[in-house]
């Protein structure tokens, strides 16, 4: 059907693309419905069930008829729980007036960029980056300035690498640690240098802490805990990964009250409040037993070690060891452009899905041209099957 409107679809929609991770999931699901035995390494979603105590809290909320509107920015109870948990985990000192509850972590990042950026404002983003950063900055009329991380040092990013890219138009630096897609974890000393750099230049620093507690080899860290950070650092957080609550859609932001107020104004006209029942479940997640986090982290560590070992056993494939999150980001350049094979990681991913029935996310989605993202938030059985297929597929290129 042709549209009859004067200008059809709004121009601003053309500045964003469909999420690559969602596209991969859709293609994998399409093949599954056709009876294909697909091994899916695409989703960034824990394969663990939501812990029982959290589910029971949601059931109690329904039974007690906690099903009406709440404050558009979330309940006071949940804001207090977020501030308390962040203080216990990272040593910060936020108040509920400096907290906003959103419909997932992606929502707080959208709100932040829309509330902060004017057309032409520059946002410095390390590469590889999470797919959504680029699109939400573009949607706000901002300009992305990409800075390549050091793959040989585990995709490290430093203040010295960022500084040459800062200009009078720089409004925001985005740091995601642990990183999606690479699993890189920023050293606290370097984080402090970046924070000081941003503060000196009057630039905001957004720390995306979606995977903040999923760290393998060092204690979890938040830049918001640094002295003097609260005026510069903006925290974007989520319960999705830490508590296996992806479908519950609860995220949060911690920031100076004026910025929280600006985001709340936007949210009040966009989504209004996050789901009431999910907010009660979130309170239990944050205030209840934390044992499940350690259990999941231990399993992810075992899977990480297995995946990295198997990837490095494939001739020519290189893989930096992830220090957090639950992704591996191998360099599969050896398989590109060889013997008429795929010329890009997008083509590689398409052929891998078609010929070997394994779904991965191509590196182009994250700003690099020789990598794919493999989520190991799935069973060891699936990891074994999928990596066997990847090994054979690359060896036959």
N, C-alpha and C positions, 0 to 999 in steps of 0.2 A: 504494500500500500504506500503510495506517495503521500508525503506530508503536504498540507495545503497552507501552512503558516507562512507569513511574510519572509521570515529568515530561517525557518525550520529550527534545527537544534541549536541551542545557544553556543556561541563561539568558545566560551570558557570550558565547555565539556570536551572540546577537541584538544585541550591542553593536557588531558589525562588519558591514560590507557587502562585497559582491563588488567587486573592483577594477574601476573604471570603464574603465580602459585595456584590461583583459582582456576586458571585456564588448564594447567596441567591436571588438576584434580578432575575437571570436567572430561578431559580426553580419556583419562584412566577409567573413569566411571562408565563412559560410553563403551569402551572395549569390554569391560566386565559384564555389561548388560548383553553383550553379544556372545558371552560364554568364554572369553579369553581369560586365562589365568595370569592376571597382572600382579606383579610385585610393585607396590607403590611406595617410593621413597620421596614423594612430593610433599605431603602435608606437614606443616609445622605444628603438629598436634600430639600431645602425649597420648600413648595408647593405654594408659592407666585409667581406671574408673575414678570419678570424683570420690574422695574419702567419705565413708559412711556418716561420720558426724556432721559433715557439711550437708549431705543429702537430708539427714533427719531434721536439721535446722530449717530447711526449706519446707519440709512437710509440716512442721509445727507452724510455720508462718501461714501456710494455706489454711490449716485447721483453725487458727486464731483469726482468720479473715484479714490478714495483713496484705490486702490485695488492691488497695486504693492508691491514688497518686501520693507520691512523697514530694518533698522539696525538689525542685528541678535539678539542683546540683547534688542530690543525694541526701540521705538521712544524717542527722547529727551523730547518731550512734556509729554509723559506718565511717564517717569522717574521723571521728575520734579513734576508732579501731585502726584505721590506716596510719594515722599519726603515731599511735602507740607502737604498732608493728615496725614502722620505719625507724622509730627511735631505738627499739630493741635490737633490730638487725644492723643498723648503721650508725647509731649514735647521733641522730638528728633531733631537732627540737621544733617541730612544726605544730601549729594550732589549727583547729578545724576551719577557721576563716581563711587559711592558706591551702585548703584542700578542695578539690572538685572530684566528684564521682561521675564516671562516664560509661557509655555503652561499649565497653572494651577498651583495650589499650590504643588501638588505631584511632579511636574517637578523640582521645585526649591529644594525640599528635595533630590531628586535623584541627581541633579547636585552637591549639597553640599557634600553629602557623597562620590560621585565619585571623586570630586576634592580634598577632604581632607584626605581620608583614604588610608592607605597602608595595605597590607596583615598583619593580626595579630594585628592591632590597635584595642583597645577596646573602645566600645561605651556604656555608662551607660544610661539605659532606665528604667524609672519607669513603674511599672505594676499596672493597666492595661495600655496597650499602643495601639496606632493606628496601624492597621494591617501592614501598609507599612514599618514602621521603620525597623522591623526585616529583611524584605526581601531586602531592599536596602543596609543595612549594610552588610548582607551576600553576596550580589552581588559584593560589593566592596572588599570582602575578609576580612572584619573586623569581630570582635567578639562581640556579644551582651552580655552585663552584665546586668541582670534584677534585679531590686530592687522593692520589693513589697510595695505598698502604704498602708496606714492605713485606712481600710474600715470603722472602727468605728468612725473615724474622717473625714468622707466624702471623703475618698481616698486621704488624705493629704500625701504630700511628703516633707521632710525637708532636710536641709544640713547635719544634724547629721545622717540621714538615708543613705544618699548617700556616705558620706566620707569614711566609711570602705571598700567600693567597688572600690575606686580609686587606681590605681597602676601606675607604671612607663609607662605602655603601654596605659593608658587611653588617648584618643585623643579628645573625644567629649562627652558631656552630652546633652541629648535631653529632653526638657521640653515642654509639650503641655498644655497650660492654656489659656482659658478653655479647658478641656480635652474631647477628643473623645476616649473612649466611656462613661466615667463616669460623665461628666459635672462638674468635680472638678475645682475649681479656686484656684491657688496658692496665698497665702498671700504675698503682696509686701515685707514685712519685711523678710519673708523666702526666697523670690526670691533674695533679695539683699544678703542674706547670701550665697546662692548657687552661685551667681555671683562672690562674693569675694573668695569663695572656689575654683572655677574654675580658676580665675585669679591668685591666689597664686600658684596653681599647674601647670600653663601654659597649661590649658585645654580649648578648645572651648566650648561654651554653645550655643546650637541652641534653640531658642524660636520659637515654632510653633504657630503663631498667626492667624491661619485660622479662629478661632471663637473669635478673640480678642475683638471685640466690642459687642459681644452677651453675656453680663454679667448682671445678675439680681440684685444683692444685694450690689454692690460696683462699684466704677468707673473703667473703663477699665485701664489696666496697661501694660506697656512693660518694660522688663528688659533692653532694649536698652536705656532707659531714665536715667538709673543710672549713676552717675559720674564715668568716667573711663571705661565704659562698652564697648565702641566701638571697642576696640582691641580684645575683647574676645567674645562678643555676636554676634551671627549671626541670623538675622531675616528671617523667612520663612512666607510669607503671601499670601493671596488670596482674590479675590473679589467674589468668588463663593457663600459663605454663607451670607456675609454681605449685598450684593445687589441682591441676588437671581439670580446669573449669572453663575450657574454651567456649562451650556453648552457653554458658551462663551470662557471658558478655558484661563483665565488670572490670573497668579500668579506673585509674585515678591519676590526678595531677597534683603536684605540690609546687607552689610558686608564691611570689609576693601577692598579697591580697588584691591589689588593683588588677593584676593580670587574671587572677581567679575570677574577679568580677566581670571582666571583659569576656572571658570564655563562658561564664554562666549566662550572660546576656544572649550570646549566640546559641547556647544549648537550649535555652528556654523557648526559642522559636524553632529549633530543629527537632530535637527528640523529646524535650522535657525530661522527666526523671528516668533513670535506669529502672529496670523491672524491680518492683518492690520485693518480691519473693527472693530474687537473686541477691538483693542487698542483704537480706537477713542471712542467707547462706554465706555471704562474704564476711559478715561479722564473725560467724563461727569459724570460718577458715583462718581468719587473722588472729582471733583470740583463743581458739581452741588448741588442741594438741598439734604439734608441728612434726611429729614422728614421720608422717607420710612423705615429707619433703626429703628427709635423709634417705628413706627407702628408695624413692624414685631416683635420687641423685646417684646412689650406689649402683643401681641398675644401668643408668645412663653411662656411668664410667666404664662398666664392663663392656657395654656395647661399643662405646667409643674406641676402646683398646682393640677390640675385634675388627671393627670397620677400618681403622687406620692401618692395621697390620695387613688386612686383606687387600686394601687399595694399593699399598706400597709394594705388594707382591706382583702387581700387574706391570709387566715390562714397560718402562717409560713414564708411568703415572707417578706424579709427585703429590704428596698430601701433607700439609702442615697439620700438626696435632692441635685439635680444638681444646681450648682450656676451659670452655664453658658452653652453655646452651646444649643443643642436641643435633648439631649439624656437622658434617664433614664437607669440605670444599676442595675436592681434588682438582689438580691441574691435569686435564686430559688432552693437552695440546698434541701429544704424540699420536692421537687418533684422528686429528683433523687434517684434511687435505692430503691424505695418504691413499694411494691406489684408487683414486676416484671416490674416496670416502667423503663424509660430511665436511663442509668448509667452515662451519660455524657450530657453536655449541647448541644453537637452536636446532640446526639440522641433525646434529648428533643425538639430541634428546628425542627428536621425532623418529629417527631411525631406530634408536634403542627401544622405544616404545613399540614401534611397528614390528621389528624383527626379533626382539628378545623379550618383549612384554615387561619391561621395567620402566617405571616412570621416575624421572629426575627433573629438576628445574634447571634450565640453561643459564649459564653465567651472564648472558646478555641482560637478563632481568635485573642483575645486581651490579651491572656496570663493568664487567670483565669479559674477555673474549676467549678464554682458554680453560674455563672451569665449569663444573656443574655442582649443584647443591644436592647432597644426599641427607635426608632426615633419617636418623637412627632411632626415632621415637616409634619403634615398631619391634616386634618380637625377634629373638635370635634366630628362630626358624626362618622368618622372612628375610632377615639380613643375610643368612647363609645362602638361601636360594637366589636372592637378587644379586649378590656379589659374584656368585658363580656365573650367572648369566652375563654380567658386565665384563668379567674377566674374559670369557669366551668371545664376546662381541668385539672387544678391543683387540684381542689377539688375532682375530680373523680379518681385521681391517687391512 
